[in-house]
């Protein structure tokens, strides 16, 4: 599994999920969210909206970015 971000300013890096990993809330917050927001900030230094789909790890209350 791979995760990446795209926007009108460009595309982020590909982030490969560990082969045996279950992408639950903990994995999402500790591994992917930080990397994806770093990529977004590098592409768009000013304000941006971080959008997610409706995967269970994304819809948990703690995963919501404000």
N, C-alpha and C positions, 0 to 999 in steps of 0.2 A: 504494500500500500504506500502511496505517496501523497504528500500534501504540498500545495503551492498557492501562492496568491497572485492575482493579476489585477491591473487597474489601467486607467488611460495613460498613466505615466510610465508604464512598463510592466515587467513581470518579475516576481521574486524568485528565489532559489527553490529547487526541489528539495523537499525534506522527506527522507525515506523513514517509514515507521519500522521499528524493529520487527523482525520476522515473526516472532512468537508473542508480540505485544497485543494486548487487548486495548483498543482505544476507548478507554473509559474517561470519566471526568478528570481523575488524577493524572493520567498520561497526557491528556489534552492540555491541561493547565501547566504541567511541569516541563513538557517537551515541545509541544507544537505552538501554543499561543505566543510564547515569548519569541520564538524564531519568526513566526509570521508577522508579528507587529514590528520586529526589528527590520525585516525586509520592507515593510510598508513605510516605515519612517525614513529608510534610506531612499526610497523612491519619491516620497512626498513629505518633505521635511515639515510642512505646516499641517494644518488640520486634515483629518481623513475620517471616514466612517468605516469601521471594521464590520463587514457583513459575514454572516455564517449561514449555513443551510440548517435543516432541522434534524440533524443527527443527534441522538440522545446525549452525547458528550457536550454538544454545543448548546442544548436547550436547558441544561441544569442552571439553576439560579446563580451559582458561583461562577459560571462560565460567561455570563453576560457582561460584556464590556460597556461601560458607560462613558 
